[in-house]
Amino acid sequence: MSDEAKRRIFTMLDSDGDGVITHDEYLARVDRAASACGRDPQDPLVAAARAAHEPGRPRSGRTARPRR
């Protein structure tokens, strides 16, 4: 994946533009993708995607902007 593609993806995930992808911003991608595919928020697949990132899973909760 090119650096430009990585920057574009980061920009899409960093919805408030503060240079950090928070856990909430990261989870919001599940809801956006589900909506774009016409899936109900209560769909078992959507619920499973959200559950994969719930508390108890190892993560830092923050992802910094890729280096240029």
C-alpha positions in Angstrom: 0.0 0.0 0.0 1.4 3.4 -0.9 2.0 6.1 1.6 -0.6 8.3 -0.1 -3.2 5.5 0.3 -2.3 5.1 4.0 -2.7 8.9 4.5 -6.1 8.9 2.8 -7.3 6.0 5.0 -6.0 7.7 8.1 -7.8 10.9 7.1 -11.1 9.1 6.6 -10.8 7.4 10.1 -9.6 10.6 11.9 -13.1 12.2 11.7 -12.3 15.2 13.9 -8.9 15.9 12.2 -6.9 16.0 15.4 -4.2 13.6 14.1 -5.3 10.7 16.4 -7.7 7.9 15.7 -9.6 7.3 18.9 -11.3 4.0 19.7 -14.7 5.7 19.1 -13.5 6.9 15.6 -12.2 3.4 14.8 -15.5 1.8 15.8 -17.5 4.3 13.8 -16.0 2.8 10.7 -18.0 -0.4 11.4 -21.2 1.6 11.5 -20.4 3.6 8.4 -19.5 0.4 6.5 -22.7 -1.3 7.7 -24.8 1.7 6.6 -23.2 1.8 3.2 -24.0 -1.9 2.7 -27.5 -1.5 3.9 -27.1 -3.6 7.0 -29.1 -3.0 10.1 -27.1 -1.8 13.1 -28.4 -4.9 15.0 -27.3 -7.3 12.2 -25.2 -10.2 13.8 -22.3 -9.4 11.5 -22.2 -5.8 12.5 -22.5 -6.8 16.2 -19.6 -9.2 15.8 -17.4 -6.5 14.1 -18.1 -4.1 17.0 -17.5 -6.9 19.6 -14.1 -7.6 18.1 -12.9 -4.2 19.3 -14.7 -4.0 22.7 -12.9 -3.6 26.1 -10.8 -6.5 27.1 -9.2 -6.8 23.7 -5.5 -5.6 23.6 -5.2 -2.1 22.1 -3.8 1.2 22.9 -7.0 3.1 22.1 -5.0 5.7 20.0 -3.3 5.5 16.6 -1.0 8.3 15.5 -0.9 9.9 12.1 1.4 8.1 9.7 4.8 9.7 9.1 5.3 11.6 5.9 
